[in-house]
Amino acid sequence: MPLLHVLILALVQGVTEFLPISSSGHLVLTWQAFDIAGWQVAEETKAERLVLDIAVHLGTLFAVLVYFRADVGEMLSGAVKLTKGRRDPGGQLVLYIVAATLPLLLAGFLMKDLVTESLRNPTVIAWATIGFGLLLYAGDKFGLTLKRLEHIGYGSVAVIGLAQVLALIPGTSRSGITMTAARFCGLERTEAARFSLLLAVPAILGAATLAGIDLYRMGDLRLGLSAGLAAGFAFAAALAAIAAMMNWLKKASFTPFVVYRILLGALLLYLINGTELGAALGS
């Protein structure tokens, strides 16, 4: 794949993965835009496209690990203590993340074909972008700001974990729906974002592992190089995006993200239903 295409995919993924605006939706639309523009990327098989998508997810994973390295260190230490029958805040956070991840694992296994085929279309993305954007606004406006991460219990963790299942719908935004649920559960904005981003670690690791197996089976070294470049570009973009979002949430709300989602969703619906470009998008 040409370097320009790899760079575009990586930047789209890196910037949107942890912002509550749906990275998967943006990636689907990016591939659609490539095809509409006549760029010769249609030769890529669905499996190869999935590998590149997951490669940029892997780059964003390393960005989370670097930005939250203190939390990651505490969690690793806490996990070791858990094996010895002791529990500290780091170990408790590990248990919370495991509990919140289980619903996504089960749903992903049961709904894999539906997610990868039926739901990956611009119309679904458009309505999910708008609908879950409005839900984010409601959670941010009406959710109490009372708790830090160490103060939540398994009830709130279960709500966030079940909400994460909705992220299987392209356009929902995994980070957006988990932040929404966390805000409804009373977490402060920065704490909601912190838990959401840490919760991304097992989700991305699982997806990247499956993609790595596919890449090994295909044995395509050129694809491997493209995937490596994409991961590197995505890492840099994601690290910058995480830092910017966390700084923003210390002093402001999620409203700009909500406005963006509504405008983007409305634009997509217009393109899908009212123009020749829309006919191409909807095909």
N, C-alpha and C positions, 0 to 999 in steps of 0.2 A: 504494500500500500504506500502511496506517495507520502512523503514526510509532512506535507501541508495538511493532509487529511488526518494523519495521526495527531498532529499538533492541535487541530481544531477539536477533535474528540476529547483529547486529554484536558484541554482548557475548559470545555463544556462540563465534563465530569468533575474536574477539580473545583470549579467555582460553585457548582450547584449541588454537589453530593451532600454537604452538611448544612446548606441553607434550606429553609423550609419551603422549597419551591419545586421539588421533584426532579432529581437528576435522571431517573429512568425515563421520564417523559421527555426531557430535553434530549437525551441520547436517541430515543426513537425518532424524534422530529429532526435531529441532525442527520441521521441516515436517510430519512425521507428527503431532506433538502439536498443531500448529495445526489440522490437519484434524479430529482427534478432538475437540478442544475446540469445534468448530463455528465457529471464526473464519473469516471470509469471505476466505480467501486462496487457496482452491482455484481461483478464477478465473484465477490466474496460470498461464500456459503453462509447459511444461517449459523452454523456451528462456529465458523471463523469470526463472524461478527460478534458472537457471544463471547468468544475468547478475548477479543479486543476490548469489549465492554467491561469484562471482569478485570482485565489488566489495568485499566484506569481506576477501577475500584480498589485494586491492590495498592496503587500509588496513594490513593486517599487514605487507606488504612494506615500506612506508615506516617502520614501527616498527623493522624489522631494520636498515634503512639508517641510521636515526638512532642506534640503540643501538651498532651496530658501525661507526660513521662513521670511526673511525681505520683499521680494516681495509679498509673500502671505499675510503678515500683511497689507501692503499698499493696496493691492487689496481688502481685506475685508473692510478696512476703506473707500476706494474709492467707493465700492459698496453701503455702507450705505449712503454716500454723494449723490450718484446718485439718490437714492430714494427721496432725498430732493431737487432735481433739481440742484445740484452742481456737477462739474466735476473737478477732480484733476488728476495727473498722474496715480495714482492707479486705479481710476475709468476708465480712458481712456484705460488702459491695460486690464481691465475687458471687456470692449466693443470690443477691438481687438480680444480677445480670443473667445468671444461669436461669433463674425462674422466669424472667421476662423474655428469654429467648426461646423457651420450650414451645409456646404456642406457634411461633413463626416456623420452627422446624417442622412441626406436625402439619401445619397448613401448607407449607411449601412442598412437602412430600406428596400430599394428597391432591394439590391443585397445580402441579408443575405444568402439565400440558395446557390447561386453561390459561395460565398466566403467560406462557411463552407464545401462544398462538392467538387465542380469541381476544384477549384483552389488549394486545399491543397494537392499537390503532388510534389515529388522531382524535376521533370523536370521544372515545373513552377518556383520553388524556385531557381534552378540553373541559369536559364536565367535571372530572375529578379535580382538576386544577382549581376550578371555581368553587365547587362544593366544599372541598376540604380546606380551601383558603378561608371561606366564611366560618367554618368550624374553628379554625385557628384563631380567628378574630374573637369568636365567642369565648373560647377557652382563655385567651389572654385578657379579655375585658372583665369577665365574670369570675374567673378563677381567683381564689384568694392567694395572697403572697405571704405565706406563713412559715413554710418549711424549707429547711436545707436538706440535702440528700441523705444525710445521716439520720434524719428524723422521720423518714417515711417508713411504712411497714409493708408487709407482704400483700396487703389488700391493694395498696396503690401500685405496687409492682405488678400485680396481676392485671390491673386495668391498663397499665402502660403496655404490658406484653400482649394482651389481647388486641389493643389498638394497633400495635405494630403489624399484625396480620393484614390489616387493610392496606398496608404499603405494597402488597403484592399486586394491587391495581395500579398500573402505570399512571402517573399524574398525581397520585396521592401524596407522595414524599414520605419516605420512612422517617426522616428527621422531623418533618413537619407534624406528622400524626403522633409521634411519640412526645414531642414537645407540647402539642395540644393536650394530650392526655395528662401529662405531668402538670401542666398549668391548672387543669380542672381538679387535679389532686392536691393543689395548694403549693406546689414547688415554686420558688422564686425563678425568675426568667433565666438567669445565668445557671442556676442549678438544674433547671429543666433541660437546658441545652447541654450541660455537662453530662447528665445521665444519658441523654439521647445519643451523644457522640460516642460515649464509652460503650453503649449498647450496640453500636454499629460494628464493633470489633469482631464478635463471633459471627454476625450475619455476613460480613464481608469475607472473613476467613473461610467460612463454609462454601460460599459461592466461588471464591478464588481457588479453593482446593479442587472442586469439580471441574472448573475450567482448565486447571493445570493438568488434570488427567486427560482431558480432551486434547490439549495441546501436545502432550507426550504421544498420544496415539496417532495424531496426524503427522508428527515428525516433520513439520514445516519450519525450517530454520529461519526463513524470511519472516514468517509470521511471528516467530519468537523475538526477532529483533524489533519488529514493529511494536509488539506488546511491551517490550522493555522500554522503548522510547516513550510510549504512551504513559506507562507507569511513572516514569521520571517527571514528565511534564505535569501530570496530574498531581503528583506529590507537592510540587512547588505551588501550584495554583490553589490546592486545598489548604495548605498551611497558611497561606495569606488570607484565604476566605474565612477560615476558623478564627484567626486572630481578629479580623475585622468584625465578625459577627459577635464574638464574646465581648469585645470592647463596646460595641453598639448596645448590647443588651444590658450592660451595666447602668446605662443612663436613659434608655428609651425602650419602646415596645416593639411588638412584632408587626405593627400596622403597615410599614412599608412593604413587607413581604406579602401581606394580604392584598394590598393594592396591586402589586405586580402580578400576583396570581389571577386576580379578577380581570385585569387588562389583557394578560396573555391568553386566558381562556376565552374571553370574548373575541379577541383577534382570531384565534384558531377556529372558532365557530363560524365567524364571518368568512374566512378563507375556505373552510370545508363546504359551506352551503351557498356561497355567493359568487365564486369566481372560478375561472378555468384552473387556477392553481389549486383551488379547493377540490376540484374533481380529481386532480392528480394525487392530492393528499389523501383523499378518501378511498382511493383505489387500492 
